[in-house]
């Protein structure tokens, strides 16, 4: 699981898979929340995605037997992920581009056909420079997430009093499964370069979807400061 450093433009809190699911706050009336619990990650999907990366490293290090096992593990995990309730249907064209620089957003050629997506990672992104006090609250939220305490993490974010986007890393389930199966076949035929490239395709196939996560009283106060003062 990636952990992104704090920067002037964005502060990111990474969600650890071991921490379980983090429920996004769906009490807002904006309508931007998706129909699935976007804070819920797929343990099998995330494990498969990790195995894919480790398999590429193993190939690079010449440990092809290790790579073969990792790829088989990834294939098995993806098969289990098909019945995961974290998986949801959505067209790539309907994904909401995240504000975080460098993350690939849907292009003009993105498909409008709904496909199955498996959430393999997630993070809260803050589009402002945080004061030391707020940064401390973010650090606390990060710790709670990794300790499997999502409610405490949300409370810490409310203390931080910042608007945030929750950004999910999504793998297209069927395409990723096909890439992994092809990589497995290439490994069996000793086409290690081809297998690595196929696994790279699987890694590059992920997309990102962002939804608003706001502390409602804070958002209302920003919209009308006078009301917050009674």
C-alpha positions, 0 to 999 in steps of 0.5 A: 500500500502506497503512502504519499508524502505531504505536499503544499498542494495536497495532503494524502492519507493512505488507507491500509488494506489491513485496516479494513473498509473505511465508510465514506460519509454519505450524509451529504445532499450533493449527489456525488456519492456513488451507489457503492460504499466507496471506502470498501476495499477488496482484500483479494483484489488488493492482494492480487494487485500487490502480487502483480507488482512483486511478480514483476520484481521477481522476474527482474531479479531472475527469480522466475519460480517465485514470479510464477507462484505470485502470478498464480496467487494473483490469478486465484485472488482475482477469481475470488474477488469476482464474488466480493461485494466490494466489486461494482459496475460502472463505465470508465467514462463515468469515473470522476477525475481526482485532483491529485496530479499524476493520476490517470483520469478517464480520457475522451475515448473512455468506454461508456459501457459498464464494467466490473471494477475491484477497489484495490487501494484508496486514499483521502486527498486534501487540496490545501496546505495544512497547519501543523495542528491540522497535519497532526489530525491527519497523522492521527487519522492515518494511524487509525486507518491502519489500526482498523479504526475507520470511525476514529479516522473519520472523527480525526478528519472532522477535527482537521476541518478540511474538505477532502476527496476520497480517491479509489484505485480501481482495477478492471476485473476482467481485463486484469484477470486476462492480463494475469492469465496471459502472464502465467502462460508466458512464464510457463513458456519462459517468455519472461520479458513478455510476462513482465510486460503483460503484468505491466499492462495490468498495473497500467490498467488501473483507474481512479474515482474520486468522491467528495468527503466533507465535514458537513457543519464545516462546509456549511460554515464556509458557504455562509459564515454568518450562519455559523455565528448564530 
